[in-house]
Amino acid sequence: MQKAKEYAFLLLKFRLRSEKELAERLKRKKFSEEVIRETVAFLKEKKFIDDTLFARSWIQSRIKRPLGLRRIKQELNLKGIEKEVIESQISELKEAYCEEDIVSELAQERFSKLKGIDPRAAQRRVYAYLIRRGFSPDIVIDVINNLCKQIS
């Protein structure tokens, strides 16, 4: 179990990890299920891993990129964070995070880079770019339509 703890601490030295993420990494290193369970329990008890703190930290790092709330939720889900934790952290963020403003800013940047292209093709490219970044399709469509009205 000592080797598993050492490996877990090594991983945690670089960045916070979710409980699931840490367990998977230990499993990849061929530690037994029992050792993994004990190591994760020890780390949780000593507050070295905390999924709520991890989710908050992950969200903060991802909105700086900037990414949409849909993509952030999806990533947290893949990291094994419980839905209730994701929703509570996202709802805290929504108070200070205006997705529409960010989408508008990104769309304007993208359109300025696509000046010499057919307007329809530019719209499709900007739409696809923003959807890949995880922004809400409704917001993306509204912002693109408003920008196109302003341009023409």
Secondary structure, DSSP 8 states (H G I E B T S, - for coil): -HHHHHHHHHHHHHS---HHHHHHHHHHTT--HHHHHHHHHHHHHTTS--HHHHHHHHHHHHHTTT--HHHHHHHHHHTT--HHHHHHHHHHHHTT--HHHHHHHHHHHHHHHTTTS-HHHHHHHHHHHHHHTT--HHHHHHHHHHHHHHH-
